[in-house]
Amino acid sequence: MEITNENMNQLQFAIDLCSSKDIRESDLDELVYDCVNDRRASYRNNSDVSESSLDRDADQIASSVNNEGITGQLSFLIEECGFETVEKKIRSL
């Protein structure tokens, strides 16, 4: 993700929102897996790569992102899903 003032403001807003709702990184794990799996499904429909390979790669990506802590998770989610979507998902937790 290219780091801009807008990106930093969005990320800080998402971090503050999580903090105000007492959301921890473990609470975001499923959102990361859902996001990665949505991307995998899109890629699978447009690729000749085997499904088992895509599943393995998706699990590795989600696990890696989830190991980066809440800042890494939120940064990934904002980049992949868009800020508005991430904000809605956080508010729904």
Secondary structure, DSSP 8 states (H G I E B T S, - for coil): ----HHHHHHHHHHHHHHHHTT--HHHHHHHHHHHHHHHHHHHHTT--S-HHHHHHHHHHHHHHHHTTHHHHHHHHHHHHH-HHHHHHHHHH-
